[in-house]
Amino acid sequence: AVSLQPGAQITVGRFGTRLSLKATGGPVSWSVSASAGILVWPRSSGTLAAGSSASVLIASMGRNVSGATLTINPGGASYPLVVNSGF
C-alpha cells in the first residue's frame, strides 16, 4: 500500500485511478470531493470500521480537465489531479 502525502499529484489515466481508503485507530467517517469534470465512483462518502477499507475510482469525464483537484476528509488533504486520458 502507498500512502499519499498531502499535495502529492495523482495521475488519472484513461480508465481512471483506483484509491483505497483505510481506517486506522478507530472508525472513520470519510468523504471525497473532486472538482468539475472528475467522477468519484461508486460513492463519495461513507463510514469505515476500524481496520476496514473502501475503494473508489477517480475518473475524468472529458479529455481536457485542467486544474482538477481531489480533497479527502477527514483532514481536508488536497491533491492536484493530472489527467492523462489518452483519447
C-alpha positions as CSV (number, residue, x, y, z in Angstrom):
1,A,0.0,0.0,0.0
2,V,1.1,3.5,-0.7
3,S,0.2,6.5,1.5
4,L,-0.1,9.8,-0.2
5,Q,1.4,12.9,1.3
6,P,-0.8,16.0,1.2
7,G,-0.2,17.9,-2.0
8,A,1.1,14.8,-3.9
9,Q,-0.1,14.6,-7.6
10,I,-2.4,11.9,-8.6
11,T,-2.4,10.8,-12.2
12,V,-5.7,9.8,-13.7
13,G,-5.3,7.6,-16.7
14,R,-7.6,6.6,-19.5
15,F,-9.5,4.2,-17.3
16,G,-9.3,6.1,-14.1
17,T,-7.3,5.6,-11.0
18,R,-8.4,3.5,-8.0
19,L,-7.7,4.7,-4.5
20,S,-8.0,2.7,-1.3
21,L,-9.0,4.4,1.9
22,K,-8.3,2.6,5.2
23,A,-9.4,3.4,8.8
24,T,-6.7,3.1,11.4
25,G,-7.1,3.8,15.1
26,G,-10.9,3.6,15.1
27,P,-14.0,4.1,13.0
28,V,-13.7,6.9,10.4
29,S,-16.4,8.8,8.5
30,W,-14.9,9.8,5.2
31,S,-15.7,11.8,2.1
32,V,-14.0,12.5,-1.2
33,S,-14.9,15.6,-3.3
34,A,-13.5,16.4,-6.7
35,S,-13.6,19.5,-8.9
36,A,-15.7,19.7,-12.0
37,G,-15.1,17.2,-14.7
38,I,-14.0,14.4,-12.3
39,L,-16.1,11.4,-11.3
40,V,-15.8,9.6,-7.9
41,W,-17.4,6.1,-8.1
42,P,-19.2,4.1,-6.7
43,R,-19.7,6.6,-3.8
44,S,-18.1,9.6,-2.4
45,S,-18.6,9.1,1.3
46,G,-19.1,6.5,4.0
47,T,-18.1,5.2,7.4
48,L,-15.3,2.7,7.9
49,A,-15.0,0.4,10.9
50,A,-11.5,0.3,12.5
51,G,-9.2,-1.6,10.2
52,S,-11.6,-1.8,7.2
53,S,-11.1,-0.2,3.9
54,A,-13.1,1.2,0.9
55,S,-12.1,1.6,-2.7
56,V,-13.1,4.5,-5.0
57,L,-12.4,5.1,-8.7
58,I,-11.4,8.5,-9.8
59,A,-12.1,9.2,-13.5
60,S,-12.1,12.1,-15.9
61,M,-15.4,12.9,-17.6
62,G,-13.6,14.5,-20.5
63,R,-10.2,14.8,-22.1
64,N,-9.5,18.5,-21.2
65,V,-9.8,18.7,-17.4
66,S,-7.3,21.2,-16.2
67,G,-6.7,22.4,-12.6
68,A,-8.7,19.4,-11.2
69,T,-8.2,18.6,-7.5
70,L,-9.3,15.9,-5.1
71,T,-10.0,16.5,-1.4
72,I,-10.1,13.7,1.1
73,N,-11.6,14.1,4.6
74,P,-11.2,13.8,7.5
75,G,-8.2,16.1,7.4
76,G,-9.0,18.0,4.2
77,A,-5.9,16.9,2.4
78,S,-6.0,18.2,-1.2
79,Y,-4.3,16.6,-4.2
80,P,-3.8,18.0,-7.7
81,L,-5.0,15.6,-10.4
82,V,-3.0,15.2,-13.6
83,V,-5.4,13.9,-16.3
84,N,-3.9,11.7,-18.9
85,S,-7.0,10.3,-20.6
86,G,-5.3,9.0,-23.8
87,F,-8.2,9.9,-26.0
